[in-house]
Amino acid sequence: MIHRKRVIGAGLGVLGLVVALYVLRQVGPDGWWPGCTFRKLTGLNCPGCGMTRATVAALHGQLGAAWRFNPLGMLLLPLVILGGGLELLGWVRDRPPPWRLRLGAYGGWVIAVAVIAFWILRNLPWWPCPLLAPP
């Protein structure tokens, strides 16, 4: 059974996301986006550094530039979109989604270790590690 309030809520949420992505695509992050607090405080890159610029580049179809800003983010973003979309569909329908990304505990640990390793590697000064840092 589809719940009308859930459909309206999900629709408004998706509409808000689309509007935000449109504005980000048109305006870009420069000038108004506050930037990474972690980087401002420590001078180091966090795992998410460059993700806003990567999103803008991807919205403009510049996938190479998006990859250069945050390669791990560009690998994980499709999984997040797919998994989130499926879960939203299940929530609106008030039953489990027709299909789920089943990572399990092992998959969660793999992602956690990958994020931590990426975080460390992109801050090391030796080649090729600086290639992981956003330009």
PyMOL CGO cylinders between C-alpha atoms (Angstrom):
from pymol import cmd
from pymol.cgo import CYLINDER

trace = [
    CYLINDER, 0.00, 0.00, 0.00, 1.38, 3.35, -1.00, 0.3, 1, 1, 1, 1, 1, 1,
    CYLINDER, 1.38, 3.35, -1.00, 1.07, 6.08, 1.61, 0.3, 1, 1, 1, 1, 1, 1,
    CYLINDER, 1.07, 6.08, 1.61, 0.15, 9.46, 0.15, 0.3, 1, 1, 1, 1, 1, 1,
    CYLINDER, 0.15, 9.46, 0.15, 2.09, 11.42, 2.82, 0.3, 1, 1, 1, 1, 1, 1,
    CYLINDER, 2.09, 11.42, 2.82, 5.19, 9.37, 2.15, 0.3, 1, 1, 1, 1, 1, 1,
    CYLINDER, 5.19, 9.37, 2.15, 4.90, 9.91, -1.61, 0.3, 1, 1, 1, 1, 1, 1,
    CYLINDER, 4.90, 9.91, -1.61, 4.52, 13.66, -1.09, 0.3, 1, 1, 1, 1, 1, 1,
    CYLINDER, 4.52, 13.66, -1.09, 7.41, 13.75, 1.39, 0.3, 1, 1, 1, 1, 1, 1,
    CYLINDER, 7.41, 13.75, 1.39, 9.69, 11.71, -0.86, 0.3, 1, 1, 1, 1, 1, 1,
    CYLINDER, 9.69, 11.71, -0.86, 8.68, 13.77, -3.89, 0.3, 1, 1, 1, 1, 1, 1,
    CYLINDER, 8.68, 13.77, -3.89, 9.44, 17.03, -2.08, 0.3, 1, 1, 1, 1, 1, 1,
    CYLINDER, 9.44, 17.03, -2.08, 12.76, 15.64, -0.87, 0.3, 1, 1, 1, 1, 1, 1,
    CYLINDER, 12.76, 15.64, -0.87, 13.77, 14.52, -4.37, 0.3, 1, 1, 1, 1, 1, 1,
    CYLINDER, 13.77, 14.52, -4.37, 12.59, 17.85, -5.82, 0.3, 1, 1, 1, 1, 1, 1,
    CYLINDER, 12.59, 17.85, -5.82, 14.68, 19.71, -3.23, 0.3, 1, 1, 1, 1, 1, 1,
    CYLINDER, 14.68, 19.71, -3.23, 17.70, 17.59, -4.12, 0.3, 1, 1, 1, 1, 1, 1,
    CYLINDER, 17.70, 17.59, -4.12, 17.21, 18.22, -7.85, 0.3, 1, 1, 1, 1, 1, 1,
    CYLINDER, 17.21, 18.22, -7.85, 16.89, 21.98, -7.27, 0.3, 1, 1, 1, 1, 1, 1,
    CYLINDER, 16.89, 21.98, -7.27, 20.01, 21.97, -5.07, 0.3, 1, 1, 1, 1, 1, 1,
    CYLINDER, 20.01, 21.97, -5.07, 21.97, 20.05, -7.72, 0.3, 1, 1, 1, 1, 1, 1,
    CYLINDER, 21.97, 20.05, -7.72, 20.74, 22.44, -10.42, 0.3, 1, 1, 1, 1, 1, 1,
    CYLINDER, 20.74, 22.44, -10.42, 21.84, 25.47, -8.40, 0.3, 1, 1, 1, 1, 1, 1,
    CYLINDER, 21.84, 25.47, -8.40, 25.19, 23.81, -7.64, 0.3, 1, 1, 1, 1, 1, 1,
    CYLINDER, 25.19, 23.81, -7.64, 25.64, 23.03, -11.34, 0.3, 1, 1, 1, 1, 1, 1,
    CYLINDER, 25.64, 23.03, -11.34, 24.82, 26.59, -12.38, 0.3, 1, 1, 1, 1, 1, 1,
    CYLINDER, 24.82, 26.59, -12.38, 26.66, 28.49, -9.65, 0.3, 1, 1, 1, 1, 1, 1,
    CYLINDER, 26.66, 28.49, -9.65, 29.44, 26.09, -8.62, 0.3, 1, 1, 1, 1, 1, 1,
    CYLINDER, 29.44, 26.09, -8.62, 30.93, 25.93, -5.13, 0.3, 1, 1, 1, 1, 1, 1,
    CYLINDER, 30.93, 25.93, -5.13, 33.40, 28.82, -5.45, 0.3, 1, 1, 1, 1, 1, 1,
    CYLINDER, 33.40, 28.82, -5.45, 32.70, 31.90, -3.40, 0.3, 1, 1, 1, 1, 1, 1,
    CYLINDER, 32.70, 31.90, -3.40, 29.71, 30.81, -1.34, 0.3, 1, 1, 1, 1, 1, 1,
    CYLINDER, 29.71, 30.81, -1.34, 30.54, 27.25, -0.23, 0.3, 1, 1, 1, 1, 1, 1,
    CYLINDER, 30.54, 27.25, -0.23, 32.31, 27.28, 3.15, 0.3, 1, 1, 1, 1, 1, 1,
    CYLINDER, 32.31, 27.28, 3.15, 34.76, 24.51, 2.26, 0.3, 1, 1, 1, 1, 1, 1,
    CYLINDER, 34.76, 24.51, 2.26, 36.11, 21.73, 4.44, 0.3, 1, 1, 1, 1, 1, 1,
    CYLINDER, 36.11, 21.73, 4.44, 36.32, 22.58, 8.14, 0.3, 1, 1, 1, 1, 1, 1,
    CYLINDER, 36.32, 22.58, 8.14, 38.73, 19.69, 8.77, 0.3, 1, 1, 1, 1, 1, 1,
    CYLINDER, 38.73, 19.69, 8.77, 41.11, 21.04, 6.13, 0.3, 1, 1, 1, 1, 1, 1,
    CYLINDER, 41.11, 21.04, 6.13, 40.85, 24.59, 7.48, 0.3, 1, 1, 1, 1, 1, 1,
    CYLINDER, 40.85, 24.59, 7.48, 41.69, 23.39, 11.00, 0.3, 1, 1, 1, 1, 1, 1,
    CYLINDER, 41.69, 23.39, 11.00, 44.42, 20.85, 10.20, 0.3, 1, 1, 1, 1, 1, 1,
    CYLINDER, 44.42, 20.85, 10.20, 45.69, 21.61, 6.70, 0.3, 1, 1, 1, 1, 1, 1,
    CYLINDER, 45.69, 21.61, 6.70, 45.01, 17.95, 5.79, 0.3, 1, 1, 1, 1, 1, 1,
    CYLINDER, 45.01, 17.95, 5.79, 42.50, 16.50, 3.34, 0.3, 1, 1, 1, 1, 1, 1,
    CYLINDER, 42.50, 16.50, 3.34, 39.58, 14.53, 4.72, 0.3, 1, 1, 1, 1, 1, 1,
    CYLINDER, 39.58, 14.53, 4.72, 38.06, 11.65, 2.70, 0.3, 1, 1, 1, 1, 1, 1,
    CYLINDER, 38.06, 11.65, 2.70, 35.36, 14.01, 1.42, 0.3, 1, 1, 1, 1, 1, 1,
    CYLINDER, 35.36, 14.01, 1.42, 37.64, 16.85, 0.35, 0.3, 1, 1, 1, 1, 1, 1,
    CYLINDER, 37.64, 16.85, 0.35, 36.97, 17.70, -3.28, 0.3, 1, 1, 1, 1, 1, 1,
    CYLINDER, 36.97, 17.70, -3.28, 33.57, 15.97, -3.33, 0.3, 1, 1, 1, 1, 1, 1,
    CYLINDER, 33.57, 15.97, -3.33, 31.59, 19.16, -3.96, 0.3, 1, 1, 1, 1, 1, 1,
    CYLINDER, 31.59, 19.16, -3.96, 33.82, 20.11, -6.88, 0.3, 1, 1, 1, 1, 1, 1,
    CYLINDER, 33.82, 20.11, -6.88, 33.69, 16.49, -8.09, 0.3, 1, 1, 1, 1, 1, 1,
    CYLINDER, 33.69, 16.49, -8.09, 29.89, 16.64, -8.03, 0.3, 1, 1, 1, 1, 1, 1,
    CYLINDER, 29.89, 16.64, -8.03, 29.89, 19.90, -10.01, 0.3, 1, 1, 1, 1, 1, 1,
    CYLINDER, 29.89, 19.90, -10.01, 32.30, 18.40, -12.55, 0.3, 1, 1, 1, 1, 1, 1,
    CYLINDER, 32.30, 18.40, -12.55, 30.15, 15.25, -12.85, 0.3, 1, 1, 1, 1, 1, 1,
    CYLINDER, 30.15, 15.25, -12.85, 27.02, 17.40, -13.33, 0.3, 1, 1, 1, 1, 1, 1,
    CYLINDER, 27.02, 17.40, -13.33, 28.83, 19.09, -16.23, 0.3, 1, 1, 1, 1, 1, 1,
    CYLINDER, 28.83, 19.09, -16.23, 29.75, 15.69, -17.69, 0.3, 1, 1, 1, 1, 1, 1,
    CYLINDER, 29.75, 15.69, -17.69, 33.44, 16.09, -16.86, 0.3, 1, 1, 1, 1, 1, 1,
    CYLINDER, 33.44, 16.09, -16.86, 33.95, 12.67, -15.32, 0.3, 1, 1, 1, 1, 1, 1,
    CYLINDER, 33.95, 12.67, -15.32, 37.74, 12.81, -15.57, 0.3, 1, 1, 1, 1, 1, 1,
    CYLINDER, 37.74, 12.81, -15.57, 37.82, 16.03, -13.56, 0.3, 1, 1, 1, 1, 1, 1,
    CYLINDER, 37.82, 16.03, -13.56, 35.34, 14.57, -11.08, 0.3, 1, 1, 1, 1, 1, 1,
    CYLINDER, 35.34, 14.57, -11.08, 37.63, 11.56, -10.66, 0.3, 1, 1, 1, 1, 1, 1,
    CYLINDER, 37.63, 11.56, -10.66, 40.61, 13.86, -10.12, 0.3, 1, 1, 1, 1, 1, 1,
    CYLINDER, 40.61, 13.86, -10.12, 38.83, 15.75, -7.31, 0.3, 1, 1, 1, 1, 1, 1,
    CYLINDER, 38.83, 15.75, -7.31, 37.81, 12.63, -5.35, 0.3, 1, 1, 1, 1, 1, 1,
    CYLINDER, 37.81, 12.63, -5.35, 38.28, 9.16, -6.88, 0.3, 1, 1, 1, 1, 1, 1,
    CYLINDER, 38.28, 9.16, -6.88, 36.89, 7.21, -3.93, 0.3, 1, 1, 1, 1, 1, 1,
    CYLINDER, 36.89, 7.21, -3.93, 33.83, 9.46, -3.80, 0.3, 1, 1, 1, 1, 1, 1,
    CYLINDER, 33.83, 9.46, -3.80, 33.18, 8.90, -7.48, 0.3, 1, 1, 1, 1, 1, 1,
    CYLINDER, 33.18, 8.90, -7.48, 33.41, 5.13, -6.94, 0.3, 1, 1, 1, 1, 1, 1,
    CYLINDER, 33.41, 5.13, -6.94, 31.03, 5.16, -3.97, 0.3, 1, 1, 1, 1, 1, 1,
    CYLINDER, 31.03, 5.16, -3.97, 28.56, 7.79, -5.24, 0.3, 1, 1, 1, 1, 1, 1,
    CYLINDER, 28.56, 7.79, -5.24, 26.69, 5.46, -7.65, 0.3, 1, 1, 1, 1, 1, 1,
    CYLINDER, 26.69, 5.46, -7.65, 26.33, 2.87, -4.87, 0.3, 1, 1, 1, 1, 1, 1,
    CYLINDER, 26.33, 2.87, -4.87, 24.96, 5.50, -2.49, 0.3, 1, 1, 1, 1, 1, 1,
    CYLINDER, 24.96, 5.50, -2.49, 22.50, 6.78, -5.11, 0.3, 1, 1, 1, 1, 1, 1,
    CYLINDER, 22.50, 6.78, -5.11, 21.33, 3.27, -6.03, 0.3, 1, 1, 1, 1, 1, 1,
    CYLINDER, 21.33, 3.27, -6.03, 21.07, 2.05, -2.45, 0.3, 1, 1, 1, 1, 1, 1,
    CYLINDER, 21.07, 2.05, -2.45, 19.37, 5.24, -1.24, 0.3, 1, 1, 1, 1, 1, 1,
    CYLINDER, 19.37, 5.24, -1.24, 16.92, 5.20, -4.14, 0.3, 1, 1, 1, 1, 1, 1,
    CYLINDER, 16.92, 5.20, -4.14, 15.97, 1.58, -3.49, 0.3, 1, 1, 1, 1, 1, 1,
    CYLINDER, 15.97, 1.58, -3.49, 15.47, 2.21, 0.22, 0.3, 1, 1, 1, 1, 1, 1,
    CYLINDER, 15.47, 2.21, 0.22, 13.39, 5.31, -0.52, 0.3, 1, 1, 1, 1, 1, 1,
    CYLINDER, 13.39, 5.31, -0.52, 11.22, 3.25, -2.87, 0.3, 1, 1, 1, 1, 1, 1,
    CYLINDER, 11.22, 3.25, -2.87, 10.74, 0.63, -0.16, 0.3, 1, 1, 1, 1, 1, 1,
    CYLINDER, 10.74, 0.63, -0.16, 9.88, 3.30, 2.42, 0.3, 1, 1, 1, 1, 1, 1,
    CYLINDER, 9.88, 3.30, 2.42, 7.27, 4.90, 0.13, 0.3, 1, 1, 1, 1, 1, 1,
    CYLINDER, 7.27, 4.90, 0.13, 5.71, 1.50, -0.59, 0.3, 1, 1, 1, 1, 1, 1,
    CYLINDER, 5.71, 1.50, -0.59, 5.93, 0.51, 3.12, 0.3, 1, 1, 1, 1, 1, 1,
    CYLINDER, 5.93, 0.51, 3.12, 7.60, -2.78, 2.32, 0.3, 1, 1, 1, 1, 1, 1,
    CYLINDER, 7.60, -2.78, 2.32, 11.13, -3.89, 1.57, 0.3, 1, 1, 1, 1, 1, 1,
    CYLINDER, 11.13, -3.89, 1.57, 12.49, -2.69, -1.75, 0.3, 1, 1, 1, 1, 1, 1,
    CYLINDER, 12.49, -2.69, -1.75, 12.34, -5.16, -4.64, 0.3, 1, 1, 1, 1, 1, 1,
    CYLINDER, 12.34, -5.16, -4.64, 16.13, -5.51, -4.49, 0.3, 1, 1, 1, 1, 1, 1,
    CYLINDER, 16.13, -5.51, -4.49, 18.78, -4.40, -1.98, 0.3, 1, 1, 1, 1, 1, 1,
    CYLINDER, 18.78, -4.40, -1.98, 22.48, -3.76, -1.98, 0.3, 1, 1, 1, 1, 1, 1,
    CYLINDER, 22.48, -3.76, -1.98, 23.54, -6.33, 0.59, 0.3, 1, 1, 1, 1, 1, 1,
    CYLINDER, 23.54, -6.33, 0.59, 26.98, -5.39, 1.77, 0.3, 1, 1, 1, 1, 1, 1,
    CYLINDER, 26.98, -5.39, 1.77, 26.80, -7.18, 5.08, 0.3, 1, 1, 1, 1, 1, 1,
    CYLINDER, 26.80, -7.18, 5.08, 29.29, -6.66, 7.88, 0.3, 1, 1, 1, 1, 1, 1,
    CYLINDER, 29.29, -6.66, 7.88, 32.22, -7.67, 5.67, 0.3, 1, 1, 1, 1, 1, 1,
    CYLINDER, 32.22, -7.67, 5.67, 31.27, -5.14, 2.98, 0.3, 1, 1, 1, 1, 1, 1,
    CYLINDER, 31.27, -5.14, 2.98, 30.86, -2.43, 5.61, 0.3, 1, 1, 1, 1, 1, 1,
    CYLINDER, 30.86, -2.43, 5.61, 34.33, -3.15, 6.96, 0.3, 1, 1, 1, 1, 1, 1,
    CYLINDER, 34.33, -3.15, 6.96, 35.81, -3.13, 3.47, 0.3, 1, 1, 1, 1, 1, 1,
    CYLINDER, 35.81, -3.13, 3.47, 34.30, 0.31, 2.79, 0.3, 1, 1, 1, 1, 1, 1,
    CYLINDER, 34.30, 0.31, 2.79, 35.41, 1.62, 6.20, 0.3, 1, 1, 1, 1, 1, 1,
    CYLINDER, 35.41, 1.62, 6.20, 38.99, 0.41, 5.67, 0.3, 1, 1, 1, 1, 1, 1,
    CYLINDER, 38.99, 0.41, 5.67, 39.01, 1.81, 2.13, 0.3, 1, 1, 1, 1, 1, 1,
    CYLINDER, 39.01, 1.81, 2.13, 37.87, 5.23, 3.37, 0.3, 1, 1, 1, 1, 1, 1,
    CYLINDER, 37.87, 5.23, 3.37, 40.46, 5.29, 6.17, 0.3, 1, 1, 1, 1, 1, 1,
    CYLINDER, 40.46, 5.29, 6.17, 43.24, 4.13, 3.82, 0.3, 1, 1, 1, 1, 1, 1,
    CYLINDER, 43.24, 4.13, 3.82, 42.20, 6.77, 1.26, 0.3, 1, 1, 1, 1, 1, 1,
    CYLINDER, 42.20, 6.77, 1.26, 42.20, 9.41, 4.01, 0.3, 1, 1, 1, 1, 1, 1,
    CYLINDER, 42.20, 9.41, 4.01, 45.75, 8.50, 5.06, 0.3, 1, 1, 1, 1, 1, 1,
    CYLINDER, 45.75, 8.50, 5.06, 47.17, 7.99, 1.56, 0.3, 1, 1, 1, 1, 1, 1,
    CYLINDER, 47.17, 7.99, 1.56, 45.90, 11.27, 0.14, 0.3, 1, 1, 1, 1, 1, 1,
    CYLINDER, 45.90, 11.27, 0.14, 47.80, 13.15, 2.85, 0.3, 1, 1, 1, 1, 1, 1,
    CYLINDER, 47.80, 13.15, 2.85, 51.19, 11.45, 2.40, 0.3, 1, 1, 1, 1, 1, 1,
    CYLINDER, 51.19, 11.45, 2.40, 53.81, 13.54, 0.57, 0.3, 1, 1, 1, 1, 1, 1,
    CYLINDER, 53.81, 13.54, 0.57, 55.40, 10.73, -1.49, 0.3, 1, 1, 1, 1, 1, 1,
    CYLINDER, 55.40, 10.73, -1.49, 54.44, 10.04, -5.08, 0.3, 1, 1, 1, 1, 1, 1,
    CYLINDER, 54.44, 10.04, -5.08, 51.88, 8.74, -6.13, 0.3, 1, 1, 1, 1, 1, 1,
    CYLINDER, 51.88, 8.74, -6.13, 49.92, 9.60, -2.96, 0.3, 1, 1, 1, 1, 1, 1,
    CYLINDER, 49.92, 9.60, -2.96, 49.55, 13.34, -3.75, 0.3, 1, 1, 1, 1, 1, 1,
    CYLINDER, 49.55, 13.34, -3.75, 47.61, 12.34, -6.88, 0.3, 1, 1, 1, 1, 1, 1,
    CYLINDER, 47.61, 12.34, -6.88, 44.76, 11.33, -4.56, 0.3, 1, 1, 1, 1, 1, 1,
    CYLINDER, 44.76, 11.33, -4.56, 44.49, 14.84, -3.09, 0.3, 1, 1, 1, 1, 1, 1,
    CYLINDER, 44.49, 14.84, -3.09, 42.18, 17.30, -4.82, 0.3, 1, 1, 1, 1, 1, 1,
    CYLINDER, 42.18, 17.30, -4.82, 43.90, 19.93, -6.96, 0.3, 1, 1, 1, 1, 1, 1,
]
cmd.load_cgo(trace, "trace")
